[in-house]
Structure formats: C-alpha cells, structure tokens
C-alpha cells in the first residue's frame, strides 16, 4: 500500500509542471481574446497605439539625452543628430546622413 501511495505521489508530482504550463497557456489565450474584443471597440485601438508610440519616444528621449556611459554617449550622438536643433558636441563623429562639416 505504501508503494502505491508513493507511486501515485510521484506521478502527481511530475504532472504538476505540465498542468501549470497548460493553465498559463489557457489563461494567455483567454486574455488575448479579451484584449481582441476590447481593442475592437471604436477608438480603443488608436488610443492603445498612441500610448505605445508616446512611450517609445519618451524612452528614446531618456536614453538619448540622459545616458552617460560610453555606449550611451555613442547612442546620444546618433539620436541628437536626428534633430536639427539639438546641440551636437564636437566629440560626436559625423553621421552618414548629416551634411559634412565645412572645411576651413
């Protein structure tokens, strides 16, 4: 009887990860359907898209203008070169899309 209980417990123990994965997949599928219904409402999809785009540009600004390490400086130079009014320091290498600096 004890071996039967241990065997049943082992089967139960090794099935749990698979049950958890199935539960996550079912929950993901349900939430995806709910999101699809929600996004199909008038104006909701455009609002969600606008929020994502705005968030992207906010993070781009944070990385471009506030990063200070070496890789961040390189990214900052590239990002600042995209805006004509941004101050680009002399240590920034000219980017391919920028006009060549005037020769003295």
KAQUIVEN-V418809 format. One record per residue. OMEGA is omega in degrees with one decimal (none if undefined). Layout:
BEGIN
((OMEGA) (OMEGA))
END
This chain:
BEGIN
((-179.0) (179.0) (177.1) (179.9) (178.8) (177.9) (178.3) (179.4) (178.3) (177.1) (178.1) (-177.0) (-177.7) (176.1) (-174.7) (178.8) (-179.8) (176.1) (178.8) (178.5) (178.3) (179.3) (177.9) (-179.3) (178.6) (179.2) (178.0) (-179.4) (178.6) (-179.4) (177.6) (176.5) (178.9) (178.3) (178.3) (177.0) (-178.4) (-178.2) (179.9) (176.8) (-176.4) (176.1) (-176.9) (-178.8) (179.3) (178.5) (179.1) (179.6) (179.2) (178.5) (179.1) (-179.8) (178.0) (178.1) (177.6) (-177.9) (175.9) (178.7) (176.1) (177.1) (178.5) (-179.5) (-175.1) (-170.4) (-177.4) (-179.8) (-173.3) (-178.6) (-172.4) (178.5) (178.2) (177.2) (178.8) (178.2) (179.3) (179.0) (-179.7) (-177.7) (179.6) (180.0) (179.3) (179.5) (-176.5) (-176.8) (-178.1) (-179.2) (178.6) (-177.4) (-176.0) (-179.3) (177.1) (177.0) (178.8) (-178.7) (-177.1) (-177.4) (179.7) (174.1) (177.7) (179.1) (-178.5) (179.5) (-178.7) (none))
END
